[in-house]
Amino acid sequence: MDWIREHYQDGNMTLDTIAEAQGCSSSYLRRIFREVKETSPTDYLMEVWLDRAKELLLSTGKTWDSGWS
């Protein structure tokens, strides 16, 4: 999970690349994630991206307009 947080900006991160970096199969990685984090690796990666986006918005004071009313 630390590896994901350190490499989340890699534009080509997939379940297979995460598994390869951890030295395991993608099915094993999925199973372990479910047991430990109670989420999927993909959902965890999205959580990391969203957390970083929140940090950036809070630290810069910038706002984001979704265009939705």
N, C-alpha and C positions, 0 to 999 in steps of 0.2 A: 504494500500500500504506500510505503514511503517512495518507492520507485515511481509510482504513478504521480504522486505529488511533485516529484523532482522533474519528471519528463512530460507533464501534461500538455505542454505547448508544442510537442512534436506533432506536426500536422498529420502524420500518417499512423498514429497510434491505433492499434486494433487489439482485439482480444488475443490474437495469435502473437503479436509483437510483445504484449505484456507477458504472456505465458513463456515465450522464448527467453525473455530477459530474466524470468524467474526460474528457468530451467525445469518447466513442467508442461504438461499438456493443457490445452484450452479447457477441456472438460474438467480436469482436476482443479484448475484455477477457478472456474465457475462454481464448483461444489464447495471449495474452501471459502470463497467469498460469501456464499449463502450461509455457511455455518458460522463464520466469524463476524461478518459485517451485516448479515441479514439483508443483503442487497446484491445486485449483480455487479460485475466489474464495470459494465457500461454505465449503469446508474451511478456508481461511485465516481467514475470519471466526469460525468455531467455535474455531480455535486461539487467536485474539485473546481471545475470551470466556473460554476456559478459563485462559489465562495470567493474565487479570485476576482471575478467581475465586481462583486460587492465591495471587496477591499479597495479596488481601484476607484470605484465611484465615491466611496467614503473618503479616501485619501486625497482625491483631486478636487472634490467639491463640485464636480461636474454632474449634470443631470442627464437623464436619457428620456427622450420623448418617443413613446411607442407609436404615436399617431392615432391611437385608439381614443375614442371619446367616452 
